[in-house]
Amino acid sequence: MHHQGIFEFKIKLLKRLSMIKPKALHKNSTIGIISPSYWLDDKVLSSTSKYFSDLGYRIEFGKSNNLKWGPFAGSPQDRADDIHRMFENSRIDAIMCARGGYGANRVLPLLDFGLIKENPKIFIGYSDITAYLTSITQKTKLVTFHGPMLTTYKNSWVEYNYGITQRVLAGEKFIKLFSPSGFEPRILKHGEAEGPLWGGNMCLLMNRLGTNDSLNTDGIILFLEEVDEYLYSFERILVHMKEAGMLDRIKGLIFGELKDIKDQEISFERNTDEIILDICGDLDIPILSNFPCGHGKFQSTLPISINTEINTKNKEAPLTIIDNAVKK
C-alpha cells in the first residue's frame, strides 16, 4: 500500500507539471478583447474596457467585436479566426472575453488547438465561455481561467472581482478565497479534499457529454454554476450529470451562485440546496453551495486544472487555490 501511494503521488505530480502555465499579467500588459459568442453593445464595450485602460493595461480589440451575425459576433469561422489571431499576436499578453451568450459549440470544431498550444497566454471568461475553457485546457494542457468578463463590470466596477483576478493572474500561491460580506457559502456536506479544479456552467458541461470535448472528472474538484433556469430544469441537469457518471469519482463539489432559478405555478417545494442534497447527498465528499462564482455580482477567478483544496471546516475560506496558475 505504501508503494502504491508513492506511485499515485508521482502520477499526480507529473500531471501537474505537464500543465502549461501562461505568463503572469502586469499593469503594463496588453489585454486582447474578443467576442467569441454574442456581440457586446458598443457603449458597454467602451465603458467597461476603460476600467482596465485606466488601471494601466493596454487594450487591443479583436475584429469580432465589430461583427454582427444575428446575435453573434460574426459567423463561427469569424469568431474562430479572431481567437487564432489573438493567440498568434505576440503583443497580446492575455485574452479576455467581452461577454458570453450561446455559440461556442459552433466554434469549437474550427479551433486550431495546436496553434493555441504553441502560443500560450491567459484566456478568461465564464458562462458560454466554459466550453472554450474546458476544451482548450483538456486538449492543450494550457491553464485557462473561469472568471470575470467585461459584462461583469457593466453596471459598476467590482473591486472584489478584480482583486482576486489580479492575485491569481500575478502568480500567487495559497490564495484563500474569502467571500464578500453578506454572501457566505453554505456548507451542505462537511469534509476536506484536494485536487485539480474544473467546472463552469452546468448546461455547457452537460452539452459536452458524449462528445470529444466531454469533461474528464476523475479525481477533480468540480464547480458548477447556472442562471435563469427553472428548479425542475436544475434538477434535470444534475440528474443527467450523475447518471452520466460525471460525479462518480470527483473529490469535492462546489456550486456557485445559482442566479434567477425560478419556480413554476405548481411549486417544486424544494430549493436548490435541497435538490443538491437529494441528488448528491449520497456522495462521500465535501459539498458547498452559494460560492462567489458565476453570473452574479461577485465572481472569483478560478484557474482550470490548478491544484485546489476544499475544506468545509473553514467556514470563512472553504476554498484555497494551492498552486500558482501562471509563471512569473
Disulfide bonds with the S-S distance in Angstrom:
none
